[in-house]
Amino acid sequence: MKTFDEIELLECPICQGTGLIQEENGWCVDVECLCCGSHTVSMPFENEQEREKAAQAVADLWNMGKVISAGVGE
């Protein structure tokens, strides 16, 4: 099993802060910036193999800069 710590995350594409892969209640993962709160979409999974693939998928989205950011007034 690949742990989330083994997946490389680049700096936040919005603020250059630190990103963190998060798992929510054992059914989905996403990446969120610890500084500005920007995040990827949540990727659902049903088993351990899908969990690893979902974590890598959200990391890939993060590393490409595909994030959701609450801007001014949002």
All heavy atoms as TSV, in Angstrom:
chain	resi	resn	atom	element	x	y	z
A	1	MET	N	N	0.833	-1.185	0.000
A	1	MET	CA	C	0.000	0.000	0.000
A	1	MET	C	C	0.878	1.249	0.000
A	1	MET	O	O	1.771	1.388	0.810
A	1	MET	CB	C	-0.907	-0.002	1.224
A	1	MET	CG	C	-1.741	1.241	1.327
A	1	MET	SD	S	-2.709	1.310	2.843
A	1	MET	CE	C	-1.668	2.389	3.797
A	2	LYS	N	N	0.600	2.139	-0.874
A	2	LYS	CA	C	1.311	3.414	-0.937
A	2	LYS	C	C	0.643	4.379	0.032
A	2	LYS	O	O	-0.561	4.575	-0.002
A	2	LYS	CB	C	1.246	3.964	-2.361
A	2	LYS	CG	C	2.027	5.234	-2.572
A	2	LYS	CD	C	1.827	5.751	-3.969
A	2	LYS	CE	C	3.015	5.407	-4.812
A	2	LYS	NZ	N	2.957	6.037	-6.140
A	3	THR	N	N	1.439	4.959	0.933
A	3	THR	CA	C	0.868	5.936	1.858
A	3	THR	C	C	0.822	7.304	1.177
A	3	THR	O	O	1.537	7.549	0.211
A	3	THR	CB	C	1.696	6.040	3.155
A	3	THR	OG1	O	2.975	6.561	2.837
A	3	THR	CG2	C	1.823	4.695	3.839
A	4	PHE	N	N	-0.009	8.166	1.705
A	4	PHE	CA	C	-0.140	9.499	1.129
A	4	PHE	C	C	1.187	10.253	1.191
A	4	PHE	O	O	1.464	11.091	0.351
A	4	PHE	CB	C	-1.231	10.292	1.836
A	4	PHE	CG	C	-2.628	9.750	1.629
A	4	PHE	CD1	C	-3.622	10.048	2.533
A	4	PHE	CD2	C	-2.957	8.959	0.547
A	4	PHE	CE1	C	-4.912	9.577	2.358
A	4	PHE	CE2	C	-4.238	8.475	0.355
A	4	PHE	CZ	C	-5.218	8.791	1.278
A	5	ASP	N	N	2.012	9.972	2.195
A	5	ASP	CA	C	3.310	10.646	2.334
A	5	ASP	C	C	4.259	10.329	1.185
A	5	ASP	O	O	5.193	11.066	0.931
A	5	ASP	CB	C	3.982	10.260	3.648
A	5	ASP	CG	C	3.227	10.779	4.861
A	5	ASP	OD1	O	2.483	11.769	4.722
A	5	ASP	OD2	O	3.389	10.195	5.942
A	6	GLU	N	N	4.040	9.211	0.501
A	6	GLU	CA	C	4.909	8.798	-0.599
A	6	GLU	C	C	4.531	9.440	-1.928
A	6	GLU	O	O	5.239	9.298	-2.905
A	6	GLU	CB	C	4.890	7.276	-0.732
A	6	GLU	CG	C	5.456	6.555	0.476
A	6	GLU	CD	C	5.275	5.059	0.394
A	6	GLU	OE1	O	4.396	4.581	-0.352
A	6	GLU	OE2	O	6.006	4.356	1.104
A	7	ILE	N	N	3.404	10.149	-1.967
A	7	ILE	CA	C	2.942	10.791	-3.194
A	7	ILE	C	C	3.461	12.228	-3.224
A	7	ILE	O	O	3.235	12.997	-2.280
A	7	ILE	CB	C	1.402	10.765	-3.285
A	7	ILE	CG1	C	0.904	9.315	-3.324
A	7	ILE	CG2	C	0.930	11.536	-4.514
A	7	ILE	CD1	C	-0.598	9.173	-3.283
A	8	GLU	N	N	4.141	12.579	-4.300
A	8	GLU	CA	C	4.732	13.913	-4.405
A	8	GLU	C	C	3.675	14.959	-4.735
A	8	GLU	O	O	2.879	14.794	-5.648
A	8	GLU	CB	C	5.800	13.948	-5.491
A	8	GLU	CG	C	6.450	15.297	-5.635
A	8	GLU	CD	C	7.478	15.349	-6.751
A	8	GLU	OE1	O	7.704	14.344	-7.432
A	8	GLU	OE2	O	8.040	16.438	-6.932
A	9	LEU	N	N	3.681	16.036	-3.961
A	9	LEU	CA	C	2.813	17.183	-4.216
A	9	LEU	C	C	3.675	18.415	-4.414
A	9	LEU	O	O	4.571	18.688	-3.613
A	9	LEU	CB	C	1.867	17.437	-3.039
A	9	LEU	CG	C	0.803	16.388	-2.765
A	9	LEU	CD1	C	0.043	16.753	-1.496
A	9	LEU	CD2	C	-0.139	16.248	-3.934
A	10	LEU	N	N	3.400	19.156	-5.472
A	10	LEU	CA	C	4.082	20.419	-5.704
A	10	LEU	C	C	3.484	21.483	-4.789
A	10	LEU	O	O	2.478	21.245	-4.120
A	10	LEU	CB	C	3.943	20.831	-7.166
A	10	LEU	CG	C	4.504	19.852	-8.196
A	10	LEU	CD1	C	4.225	20.351	-9.604
A	10	LEU	CD2	C	5.989	19.619	-7.975
A	11	GLU	N	N	4.061	22.678	-4.791
A	11	GLU	CA	C	3.509	23.790	-4.019
A	11	GLU	C	C	2.134	24.157	-4.563
A	11	GLU	O	O	1.812	23.896	-5.724
A	11	GLU	CB	C	4.424	24.997	-4.125
A	11	GLU	CG	C	5.776	24.799	-3.490
A	11	GLU	CD	C	6.692	25.995	-3.702
A	11	GLU	OE1	O	6.527	26.723	-4.706
A	11	GLU	OE2	O	7.567	26.192	-2.853
A	12	CYS	N	N	1.340	24.803	-3.735
A	12	CYS	CA	C	0.016	25.264	-4.142
A	12	CYS	C	C	0.132	26.164	-5.372
A	12	CYS	O	O	0.947	27.089	-5.380
A	12	CYS	CB	C	-0.635	26.033	-2.996
A	12	CYS	SG	S	-2.217	26.797	-3.425
A	13	PRO	N	N	-0.666	25.919	-6.405
A	13	PRO	CA	C	-0.600	26.759	-7.602
A	13	PRO	C	C	-1.128	28.178	-7.374
A	13	PRO	O	O	-0.884	29.072	-8.172
A	13	PRO	CB	C	-1.461	26.007	-8.616
A	13	PRO	CG	C	-2.345	25.128	-7.815
A	13	PRO	CD	C	-1.609	24.814	-6.552
A	14	ILE	N	N	-1.818	28.413	-6.266
A	14	ILE	CA	C	-2.373	29.732	-5.971
A	14	ILE	C	C	-1.413	30.553	-5.101
A	14	ILE	O	O	-1.089	31.687	-5.416
A	14	ILE	CB	C	-3.750	29.624	-5.273
A	14	ILE	CG1	C	-4.730	28.779	-6.096
A	14	ILE	CG2	C	-4.317	31.012	-4.954
A	14	ILE	CD1	C	-5.039	29.312	-7.474
A	15	CYS	N	N	-0.930	29.962	-3.986
A	15	CYS	CA	C	-0.142	30.745	-3.021
A	15	CYS	C	C	1.241	30.161	-2.730
A	15	CYS	O	O	1.959	30.699	-1.905
A	15	CYS	CB	C	-0.922	30.894	-1.720
A	15	CYS	SG	S	-0.959	29.386	-0.716
A	16	GLN	N	N	1.586	29.064	-3.366
A	16	GLN	CA	C	2.842	28.353	-3.150
A	16	GLN	C	C	2.949	27.768	-1.741
A	16	GLN	O	O	4.033	27.493	-1.251
A	16	GLN	CB	C	4.072	29.240	-3.446
A	16	GLN	CG	C	4.309	29.477	-4.921
A	16	GLN	CD	C	3.235	30.333	-5.561
A	16	GLN	OE1	O	2.928	31.410	-5.069
A	16	GLN	NE2	N	2.659	29.864	-6.648
A	17	GLY	N	N	1.807	27.547	-1.091
A	17	GLY	CA	C	1.771	26.909	0.229
A	17	GLY	C	C	1.905	25.398	0.109
A	17	GLY	O	O	2.130	24.846	-0.970
A	18	THR	N	N	1.728	24.718	1.224
A	18	THR	CA	C	1.866	23.266	1.302
A	18	THR	C	C	0.519	22.592	1.099
A	18	THR	O	O	-0.463	22.941	1.757
A	18	THR	CB	C	2.430	22.869	2.677
A	18	THR	OG1	O	3.678	23.518	2.851
A	18	THR	CG2	C	2.612	21.374	2.782
A	19	GLY	N	N	0.487	21.599	0.208
A	19	GLY	CA	C	-0.713	20.816	-0.012
A	19	GLY	C	C	-0.706	19.553	0.821
A	19	GLY	O	O	0.357	19.024	1.158
A	20	LEU	N	N	-1.881	19.062	1.168
A	20	LEU	CA	C	-2.022	17.864	1.975
A	20	LEU	C	C	-3.135	17.002	1.397
A	20	LEU	O	O	-4.245	17.507	1.152
A	20	LEU	CB	C	-2.360	18.244	3.421
A	20	LEU	CG	C	-2.598	17.107	4.396
A	20	LEU	CD1	C	-1.287	16.346	4.646
A	20	LEU	CD2	C	-3.153	17.643	5.701
A	21	ILE	N	N	-2.841	15.718	1.180
A	21	ILE	CA	C	-3.884	14.783	0.747
A	21	ILE	C	C	-4.712	14.430	1.971
A	21	ILE	O	O	-4.177	14.045	3.009
A	21	ILE	CB	C	-3.289	13.511	0.121
A	21	ILE	CG1	C	-2.470	13.874	-1.118
A	21	ILE	CG2	C	-4.410	12.529	-0.235
A	21	ILE	CD1	C	-1.750	12.693	-1.760
A	22	GLN	N	N	-6.023	14.582	1.847
A	22	GLN	CA	C	-6.938	14.304	2.949
A	22	GLN	C	C	-7.936	13.231	2.557
A	22	GLN	O	O	-8.419	13.212	1.435
A	22	GLN	CB	C	-7.712	15.570	3.328
A	22	GLN	CG	C	-6.830	16.728	3.681
A	22	GLN	CD	C	-7.635	17.928	4.081
A	22	GLN	OE1	O	-7.614	18.301	5.229
A	22	GLN	NE2	N	-8.354	18.533	3.152
A	23	GLU	N	N	-8.242	12.364	3.500
A	23	GLU	CA	C	-9.267	11.342	3.303
A	23	GLU	C	C	-10.459	11.712	4.173
A	23	GLU	O	O	-10.305	12.070	5.339
A	23	GLU	CB	C	-8.727	9.978	3.716
A	23	GLU	CG	C	-9.709	8.863	3.487
A	23	GLU	CD	C	-9.123	7.495	3.780
A	23	GLU	OE1	O	-7.895	7.344	3.753
A	23	GLU	OE2	O	-9.928	6.589	4.040
A	24	GLU	N	N	-11.659	11.646	3.582
A	24	GLU	CA	C	-12.853	12.015	4.322
A	24	GLU	C	C	-13.724	10.797	4.581
A	24	GLU	O	O	-14.281	10.205	3.642
A	24	GLU	CB	C	-13.657	13.077	3.566
A	24	GLU	CG	C	-14.826	13.582	4.353
A	24	GLU	CD	C	-15.515	14.756	3.695
A	24	GLU	OE1	O	-14.845	15.528	2.992
A	24	GLU	OE2	O	-16.730	14.881	3.882
A	25	ASN	N	N	-13.824	10.421	5.829
A	25	ASN	CA	C	-14.722	9.360	6.283
A	25	ASN	C	C	-14.601	8.056	5.513
A	25	ASN	O	O	-15.580	7.323	5.355
A	25	ASN	CB	C	-16.172	9.842	6.262
A	25	ASN	CG	C	-16.400	11.011	7.186
A	25	ASN	OD1	O	-15.825	11.085	8.264
A	25	ASN	ND2	N	-17.221	11.957	6.762
A	26	GLY	N	N	-13.419	7.756	4.978
A	26	GLY	CA	C	-13.192	6.477	4.331
A	26	GLY	C	C	-13.878	6.286	2.993
A	26	GLY	O	O	-14.046	5.152	2.544
A	27	TRP	N	N	-14.279	7.377	2.321
A	27	TRP	CA	C	-14.942	7.205	1.019
A	27	TRP	C	C	-14.409	8.111	-0.086
A	27	TRP	O	O	-14.679	7.889	-1.262
A	27	TRP	CB	C	-16.455	7.376	1.153
A	27	TRP	CG	C	-16.886	8.790	1.375
A	27	TRP	CD1	C	-16.993	9.445	2.565
A	27	TRP	CD2	C	-17.257	9.751	0.368
A	27	TRP	NE1	N	-17.393	10.746	2.363
A	27	TRP	CE2	C	-17.565	10.961	1.015
A	27	TRP	CE3	C	-17.346	9.692	-1.019
A	27	TRP	CZ2	C	-17.967	12.090	0.340
A	27	TRP	CZ3	C	-17.745	10.841	-1.686
A	27	TRP	CH2	C	-18.058	12.018	-1.009
A	28	CYS	N	N	-13.651	9.179	0.248
A	28	CYS	CA	C	-13.107	10.040	-0.792
A	28	CYS	C	C	-11.824	10.715	-0.320
A	28	CYS	O	O	-11.556	10.786	0.883
A	28	CYS	CB	C	-14.126	11.076	-1.248
A	28	CYS	SG	S	-14.437	12.397	-0.059
A	29	VAL	N	N	-11.043	11.192	-1.291
A	29	VAL	CA	C	-9.808	11.932	-1.000
A	29	VAL	C	C	-9.775	13.205	-1.837
A	29	VAL	O	O	-10.416	13.286	-2.883
A	29	VAL	CB	C	-8.536	11.092	-1.295
A	29	VAL	CG1	C	-8.408	9.935	-0.345
A	29	VAL	CG2	C	-8.504	10.616	-2.733
A	30	ASP	N	N	-9.024	14.188	-1.348
A	30	ASP	CA	C	-8.753	15.398	-2.104
A	30	ASP	C	C	-7.433	15.971	-1.605
A	30	ASP	O	O	-6.848	15.452	-0.659
A	30	ASP	CB	C	-9.887	16.420	-1.992
A	30	ASP	CG	C	-10.021	17.053	-0.617
A	30	ASP	OD1	O	-9.404	16.564	0.348
A	30	ASP	OD2	O	-10.744	18.053	-0.494
A	31	VAL	N	N	-6.954	17.010	-2.258
A	31	VAL	CA	C	-5.760	17.728	-1.800
A	31	VAL	C	C	-6.211	19.133	-1.441
A	31	VAL	O	O	-6.966	19.764	-2.181
A	31	VAL	CB	C	-4.663	17.805	-2.890
A	31	VAL	CG1	C	-3.461	18.584	-2.375
A	31	VAL	CG2	C	-4.251	16.419	-3.349
A	32	GLU	N	N	-5.742	19.616	-0.278
A	32	GLU	CA	C	-6.091	20.966	0.153
A	32	GLU	C	C	-4.838	21.701	0.591
A	32	GLU	O	O	-3.940	21.127	1.205
A	32	GLU	CB	C	-7.080	20.925	1.310
A	32	GLU	CG	C	-7.544	22.304	1.726
A	32	GLU	CD	C	-8.701	22.277	2.697
A	32	GLU	OE1	O	-9.465	21.313	2.705
A	32	GLU	OE2	O	-8.824	23.258	3.448
A	33	CYS	N	N	-4.773	22.989	0.272
A	33	CYS	CA	C	-3.668	23.842	0.695
A	33	CYS	C	C	-3.852	24.211	2.158
A	33	CYS	O	O	-4.928	24.666	2.562
A	33	CYS	CB	C	-3.602	25.109	-0.157
A	33	CYS	SG	S	-2.276	26.238	0.352
A	34	LEU	N	N	-2.801	24.030	2.944
A	34	LEU	CA	C	-2.864	24.370	4.364
A	34	LEU	C	C	-2.833	25.874	4.608
A	34	LEU	O	O	-3.168	26.332	5.701
A	34	LEU	CB	C	-1.699	23.701	5.107
A	34	LEU	CG	C	-1.683	22.175	5.048
A	34	LEU	CD1	C	-0.426	21.639	5.728
A	34	LEU	CD2	C	-2.927	21.593	5.677
A	35	CYS	N	N	-2.459	26.639	3.588
A	35	CYS	CA	C	-2.351	28.093	3.748
A	35	CYS	C	C	-3.603	28.833	3.270
A	35	CYS	O	O	-4.173	29.629	4.006
A	35	CYS	CB	C	-1.130	28.617	3.000
A	35	CYS	SG	S	0.425	27.979	3.656
A	36	CYS	N	N	-4.018	28.571	2.026
A	36	CYS	CA	C	-5.114	29.365	1.455
A	36	CYS	C	C	-6.433	28.606	1.305
A	36	CYS	O	O	-7.447	29.195	0.988
A	36	CYS	CB	C	-4.694	29.950	0.108
A	36	CYS	SG	S	-4.596	28.755	-1.248
A	37	GLY	N	N	-6.411	27.293	1.507
A	37	GLY	CA	C	-7.645	26.514	1.422
A	37	GLY	C	C	-8.042	26.071	0.029
A	37	GLY	O	O	-9.077	25.421	-0.140
A	38	SER	N	N	-7.247	26.403	-0.991
A	38	SER	CA	C	-7.541	25.895	-2.333
A	38	SER	C	C	-7.537	24.375	-2.279
A	38	SER	O	O	-6.817	23.774	-1.481
A	38	SER	CB	C	-6.484	26.370	-3.327
A	38	SER	OG	O	-6.517	27.762	-3.446
A	39	HIS	N	N	-8.342	23.749	-3.132
A	39	HIS	CA	C	-8.433	22.291	-3.080
A	39	HIS	C	C	-8.799	21.721	-4.435
A	39	HIS	O	O	-9.297	22.430	-5.312
A	39	HIS	CB	C	-9.449	21.854	-2.026
A	39	HIS	CG	C	-10.826	22.409	-2.274
A	39	HIS	ND1	N	-11.765	21.742	-3.011
A	39	HIS	CD2	C	-11.391	23.581	-1.908
A	39	HIS	CE1	C	-12.866	22.477	-3.073
A	39	HIS	NE2	N	-12.660	23.600	-2.411
A	40	THR	N	N	-8.575	20.432	-4.572
A	40	THR	CA	C	-8.993	19.713	-5.776
A	40	THR	C	C	-10.418	19.223	-5.572
A	40	THR	O	O	-10.981	19.352	-4.482
A	40	THR	CB	C	-8.093	18.492	-6.039
A	40	THR	OG1	O	-8.244	17.558	-4.959
A	40	THR	CG2	C	-6.640	18.871	-6.203
A	41	VAL	N	N	-10.967	18.631	-6.601
A	41	VAL	CA	C	-12.241	17.938	-6.446
A	41	VAL	C	C	-12.012	16.740	-5.531
A	41	VAL	O	O	-10.884	16.284	-5.368
A	41	VAL	CB	C	-12.813	17.467	-7.805
A	41	VAL	CG1	C	-13.131	18.634	-8.694
A	41	VAL	CG2	C	-11.874	16.492	-8.484
A	42	SER	N	N	-13.062	16.222	-4.947
A	42	SER	CA	C	-12.970	14.994	-4.146
A	42	SER	C	C	-13.136	13.797	-5.067
A	42	SER	O	O	-14.007	13.805	-5.937
A	42	SER	CB	C	-14.055	14.967	-3.077
A	42	SER	OG	O	-13.854	16.013	-2.158
A	43	MET	N	N	-12.305	12.794	-4.867
A	43	MET	CA	C	-12.336	11.588	-5.692
A	43	MET	C	C	-12.806	10.421	-4.817
A	43	MET	O	O	-12.148	10.072	-3.845
A	43	MET	CB	C	-10.942	11.313	-6.246
A	43	MET	CG	C	-10.889	10.283	-7.332
A	43	MET	SD	S	-11.508	10.883	-8.903
A	43	MET	CE	C	-10.199	11.966	-9.429
A	44	PRO	N	N	-13.968	9.817	-5.142
A	44	PRO	CA	C	-14.479	8.720	-4.314
A	44	PRO	C	C	-13.724	7.411	-4.565
A	44	PRO	O	O	-13.119	7.213	-5.615
A	44	PRO	CB	C	-15.932	8.595	-4.767
A	44	PRO	CG	C	-15.921	9.071	-6.176
A	44	PRO	CD	C	-14.860	10.143	-6.239
A	45	PHE	N	N	-13.796	6.510	-3.586
A	45	PHE	CA	C	-13.226	5.175	-3.732
A	45	PHE	C	C	-14.049	4.191	-2.907
A	45	PHE	O	O	-14.765	4.589	-1.990
A	45	PHE	CB	C	-11.750	5.147	-3.309
A	45	PHE	CG	C	-11.516	5.491	-1.867
A	45	PHE	CD1	C	-11.556	4.517	-0.881
A	45	PHE	CD2	C	-11.247	6.797	-1.487
A	45	PHE	CE1	C	-11.329	4.835	0.448
A	45	PHE	CE2	C	-11.015	7.133	-0.168
A	45	PHE	CZ	C	-11.061	6.140	0.804
A	46	GLU	N	N	-13.943	2.903	-3.270
A	46	GLU	CA	C	-14.702	1.875	-2.567
A	46	GLU	C	C	-13.832	0.816	-1.905
A	46	GLU	O	O	-14.312	0.074	-1.057
A	46	GLU	CB	C	-15.690	1.198	-3.523
A	46	GLU	CG	C	-16.784	2.140	-3.968
A	46	GLU	CD	C	-17.822	1.465	-4.838
A	46	GLU	OE1	O	-17.836	0.220	-4.925
A	46	GLU	OE2	O	-18.632	2.181	-5.439
A	47	ASN	N	N	-12.561	0.720	-2.310
A	47	ASN	CA	C	-11.672	-0.264	-1.707
A	47	ASN	C	C	-10.247	0.288	-1.703
A	47	ASN	O	O	-9.999	1.393	-2.174
A	47	ASN	CB	C	-11.757	-1.615	-2.446
A	47	ASN	CG	C	-11.445	-1.490	-3.926
A	47	ASN	OD1	O	-10.446	-0.889	-4.309
A	47	ASN	ND2	N	-12.305	-2.052	-4.771
A	48	GLU	N	N	-9.313	-0.493	-1.163
A	48	GLU	CA	C	-7.941	-0.020	-1.003
A	48	GLU	C	C	-7.259	0.291	-2.332
A	48	GLU	O	O	-6.546	1.286	-2.446
A	48	GLU	CB	C	-7.125	-1.054	-0.219
A	48	GLU	CG	C	-5.765	-0.562	0.188
A	48	GLU	CD	C	-5.804	0.676	1.070
A	48	GLU	OE1	O	-6.705	0.809	1.917
A	48	GLU	OE2	O	-4.924	1.532	0.913
A	49	GLN	N	N	-7.487	-0.542	-3.347
A	49	GLN	CA	C	-6.877	-0.271	-4.656
A	49	GLN	C	C	-7.407	1.024	-5.241
A	49	GLN	O	O	-6.644	1.833	-5.771
A	49	GLN	CB	C	-7.136	-1.424	-5.628
A	49	GLN	CG	C	-6.320	-2.657	-5.341
A	49	GLN	CD	C	-6.626	-3.752	-6.338
A	49	GLN	OE1	O	-7.773	-3.940	-6.740
A	49	GLN	NE2	N	-5.589	-4.475	-6.743
A	50	GLU	N	N	-8.698	1.241	-5.157
A	50	GLU	CA	C	-9.289	2.479	-5.655
A	50	GLU	C	C	-8.826	3.677	-4.828
A	50	GLU	O	O	-8.666	4.769	-5.365
A	50	GLU	CB	C	-10.815	2.397	-5.627
A	50	GLU	CG	C	-11.392	1.483	-6.676
A	50	GLU	CD	C	-12.905	1.464	-6.664
A	50	GLU	OE1	O	-13.528	2.268	-5.924
A	50	GLU	OE2	O	-13.485	0.643	-7.391
A	51	ARG	N	N	-8.587	3.465	-3.540
A	51	ARG	CA	C	-8.095	4.542	-2.663
A	51	ARG	C	C	-6.739	5.041	-3.155
A	51	ARG	O	O	-6.514	6.248	-3.241
A	51	ARG	CB	C	-7.991	4.033	-1.235
A	51	ARG	CG	C	-7.454	5.037	-0.242
A	51	ARG	CD	C	-7.385	4.379	1.153
A	51	ARG	NE	N	-6.811	5.269	2.127
A	51	ARG	CZ	C	-5.524	5.282	2.489
A	51	ARG	NH1	N	-4.672	4.445	1.932
A	51	ARG	NH2	N	-5.096	6.127	3.404
A	52	GLU	N	N	-5.843	4.125	-3.459
A	52	GLU	CA	C	-4.519	4.496	-3.960
A	52	GLU	C	C	-4.621	5.231	-5.296
A	52	GLU	O	O	-3.944	6.242	-5.501
A	52	GLU	CB	C	-3.638	3.265	-4.111
A	52	GLU	CG	C	-3.229	2.656	-2.791
A	52	GLU	CD	C	-2.369	1.421	-2.956
A	52	GLU	OE1	O	-1.712	1.274	-4.009
A	52	GLU	OE2	O	-2.354	0.597	-2.033
A	53	LYS	N	N	-5.466	4.732	-6.199
A	53	LYS	CA	C	-5.641	5.385	-7.501
A	53	LYS	C	C	-6.272	6.764	-7.345
A	53	LYS	O	O	-5.885	7.713	-8.034
A	53	LYS	CB	C	-6.500	4.510	-8.418
A	53	LYS	CG	C	-5.787	3.277	-8.908
A	53	LYS	CD	C	-6.675	2.455	-9.815
A	53	LYS	CE	C	-5.955	1.199	-10.264
A	53	LYS	NZ	N	-6.790	0.359	-11.120
A	54	ALA	N	N	-7.237	6.890	-6.443
A	54	ALA	CA	C	-7.893	8.177	-6.209
A	54	ALA	C	C	-6.903	9.187	-5.633
A	54	ALA	O	O	-6.876	10.351	-6.045
A	54	ALA	CB	C	-9.086	8.006	-5.264
A	55	ALA	N	N	-6.064	8.746	-4.700
A	55	ALA	CA	C	-5.061	9.641	-4.117
A	55	ALA	C	C	-4.074	10.115	-5.174
A	55	ALA	O	O	-3.719	11.295	-5.222
A	55	ALA	CB	C	-4.334	8.948	-2.972
A	56	GLN	N	N	-3.643	9.216	-6.043
A	56	GLN	CA	C	-2.714	9.609	-7.100
A	56	GLN	C	C	-3.403	10.539	-8.091
A	56	GLN	O	O	-2.800	11.496	-8.580
A	56	GLN	CB	C	-2.152	8.387	-7.818
A	56	GLN	CG	C	-1.047	8.717	-8.805
A	56	GLN	CD	C	0.155	9.375	-8.150
A	56	GLN	OE1	O	0.777	8.797	-7.265
A	56	GLN	NE2	N	0.491	10.588	-8.567
A	57	ALA	N	N	-4.685	10.296	-8.367
A	57	ALA	CA	C	-5.429	11.144	-9.310
A	57	ALA	C	C	-5.566	12.569	-8.790
A	57	ALA	O	O	-5.356	13.530	-9.536
A	57	ALA	CB	C	-6.806	10.541	-9.589
A	58	VAL	N	N	-5.904	12.738	-7.501
A	58	VAL	CA	C	-6.031	14.095	-6.972
A	58	VAL	C	C	-4.662	14.782	-6.882
A	58	VAL	O	O	-4.555	15.988	-7.079
A	58	VAL	CB	C	-6.792	14.171	-5.625
A	58	VAL	CG1	C	-8.247	13.765	-5.806
A	58	VAL	CG2	C	-6.119	13.379	-4.534
A	59	ALA	N	N	-3.622	14.004	-6.607
A	59	ALA	CA	C	-2.269	14.572	-6.598
A	59	ALA	C	C	-1.891	15.058	-7.992
A	59	ALA	O	O	-1.308	16.133	-8.146
A	59	ALA	CB	C	-1.258	13.538	-6.100
A	60	ASP	N	N	-2.235	14.285	-9.011
A	60	ASP	CA	C	-1.952	14.692	-10.389
A	60	ASP	C	C	-2.703	15.979	-10.739
A	60	ASP	O	O	-2.139	16.876	-11.368
A	60	ASP	CB	C	-2.314	13.584	-11.377
A	60	ASP	CG	C	-1.400	12.368	-11.266
A	60	ASP	OD1	O	-0.305	12.471	-10.667
A	60	ASP	OD2	O	-1.790	11.302	-11.786
A	61	LEU	N	N	-3.969	16.075	-10.335
A	61	LEU	CA	C	-4.736	17.301	-10.576
A	61	LEU	C	C	-4.086	18.492	-9.878
A	61	LEU	O	O	-3.943	19.564	-10.467
A	61	LEU	CB	C	-6.180	17.133	-10.076
A	61	LEU	CG	C	-7.069	16.190	-10.867
A	61	LEU	CD1	C	-8.386	15.957	-10.131
A	61	LEU	CD2	C	-7.319	16.729	-12.258
A	62	TRP	N	N	-3.698	18.314	-8.636
A	62	TRP	CA	C	-3.035	19.364	-7.863
A	62	TRP	C	C	-1.756	19.815	-8.563
A	62	TRP	O	O	-1.510	21.006	-8.726
A	62	TRP	CB	C	-2.729	18.834	-6.466
A	62	TRP	CG	C	-1.988	19.789	-5.594
A	62	TRP	CD1	C	-0.637	19.848	-5.405
A	62	TRP	CD2	C	-2.553	20.810	-4.784
A	62	TRP	NE1	N	-0.324	20.842	-4.526
A	62	TRP	CE2	C	-1.483	21.459	-4.119
A	62	TRP	CE3	C	-3.839	21.254	-4.540
A	62	TRP	CZ2	C	-1.674	22.506	-3.247
A	62	TRP	CZ3	C	-4.031	22.303	-3.667
A	62	TRP	CH2	C	-2.962	22.924	-3.032
A	63	ASN	N	N	-0.951	18.843	-8.963
A	63	ASN	CA	C	0.338	19.156	-9.580
A	63	ASN	C	C	0.189	19.830	-10.942
A	63	ASN	O	O	1.093	20.529	-11.382
A	63	ASN	CB	C	1.199	17.899	-9.680
A	63	ASN	CG	C	1.657	17.410	-8.314
A	63	ASN	OD1	O	1.685	18.163	-7.343
A	63	ASN	ND2	N	2.013	16.147	-8.234
A	64	MET	N	N	-0.973	19.650	-11.601
A	64	MET	CA	C	-1.255	20.333	-12.867
A	64	MET	C	C	-1.851	21.719	-12.643
A	64	MET	O	O	-2.053	22.482	-13.580
A	64	MET	CB	C	-2.236	19.524	-13.716
A	64	MET	CG	C	-1.637	18.294	-14.352
A	64	MET	SD	S	-2.784	17.523	-15.517
A	64	MET	CE	C	-3.962	16.781	-14.406
A	65	GLY	N	N	-2.212	22.032	-11.393
A	65	GLY	CA	C	-2.808	23.334	-11.092
A	65	GLY	C	C	-4.315	23.361	-11.207
A	65	GLY	O	O	-4.924	24.426	-11.218
A	66	LYS	N	N	-4.949	22.195	-11.286
A	66	LYS	CA	C	-6.407	22.116	-11.398
A	66	LYS	C	C	-7.021	22.142	-10.004
A	66	LYS	O	O	-7.313	21.119	-9.408
A	66	LYS	CB	C	-6.822	20.828	-12.117
A	66	LYS	CG	C	-6.165	20.631	-13.451
A	66	LYS	CD	C	-7.003	21.226	-14.522
A	66	LYS	CE	C	-6.359	20.903	-15.866
A	66	LYS	NZ	N	-7.035	21.514	-16.935
A	67	VAL	N	N	-7.190	23.358	-9.461
A	67	VAL	CA	C	-7.699	23.517	-8.106
A	67	VAL	C	C	-8.890	24.457	-8.086
A	67	VAL	O	O	-9.101	25.251	-8.989
A	67	VAL	CB	C	-6.609	24.029	-7.144
A	67	VAL	CG1	C	-5.466	23.047	-7.045
A	67	VAL	CG2	C	-6.125	25.397	-7.534
A	68	ILE	N	N	-9.641	24.376	-7.009
A	68	ILE	CA	C	-10.771	25.261	-6.748
A	68	ILE	C	C	-10.309	26.237	-5.684
A	68	ILE	O	O	-9.778	25.830	-4.650
A	68	ILE	CB	C	-11.993	24.458	-6.252
A	68	ILE	CG1	C	-12.389	23.427	-7.310
A	68	ILE	CG2	C	-13.140	25.394	-5.902
A	68	ILE	CD1	C	-13.321	22.352	-6.789
A	69	SER	N	N	-10.475	27.517	-5.948
A	69	SER	CA	C	-10.025	28.531	-4.998
A	69	SER	C	C	-11.136	29.528	-4.768
A	69	SER	O	O	-11.740	30.026	-5.712
A	69	SER	CB	C	-8.805	29.263	-5.568
A	69	SER	OG	O	-8.430	30.327	-4.728
A	70	ALA	N	N	-11.396	29.810	-3.501
A	70	ALA	CA	C	-12.381	30.830	-3.167
A	70	ALA	C	C	-11.701	32.195	-3.283
A	70	ALA	O	O	-10.827	32.529	-2.498
A	70	ALA	CB	C	-12.911	30.617	-1.761
A	71	GLY	N	N	-12.088	32.932	-4.282
A	71	GLY	CA	C	-11.510	34.264	-4.485
A	71	GLY	C	C	-12.267	35.310	-3.702
A	71	GLY	O	O	-13.182	35.004	-2.929
A	72	VAL	N	N	-11.944	36.535	-3.912
A	72	VAL	CA	C	-12.608	37.648	-3.247
A	72	VAL	C	C	-14.100	37.602	-3.551
A	72	VAL	O	O	-14.498	37.482	-4.705
A	72	VAL	CB	C	-12.002	38.985	-3.705
A	72	VAL	CG1	C	-12.760	40.145	-3.090
A	72	VAL	CG2	C	-10.527	39.037	-3.334
A	73	GLY	N	N	-14.915	37.667	-2.515
A	73	GLY	CA	C	-16.354	37.692	-2.693
A	73	GLY	C	C	-17.012	36.333	-2.855
A	73	GLY	O	O	-18.206	36.237	-3.025
A	74	GLU	N	N	-16.223	35.272	-2.781
A	74	GLU	CA	C	-16.808	33.927	-2.922
A	74	GLU	C	C	-16.938	33.267	-1.584
A	74	GLU	O	O	-16.193	33.438	-0.706
A	74	GLU	CB	C	-15.952	33.075	-3.834
A	74	GLU	CG	C	-16.007	33.556	-5.255
A	74	GLU	CD	C	-15.248	32.636	-6.185
A	74	GLU	OE1	O	-15.398	31.424	-6.086
A	74	GLU	OE2	O	-14.510	33.164	-7.016
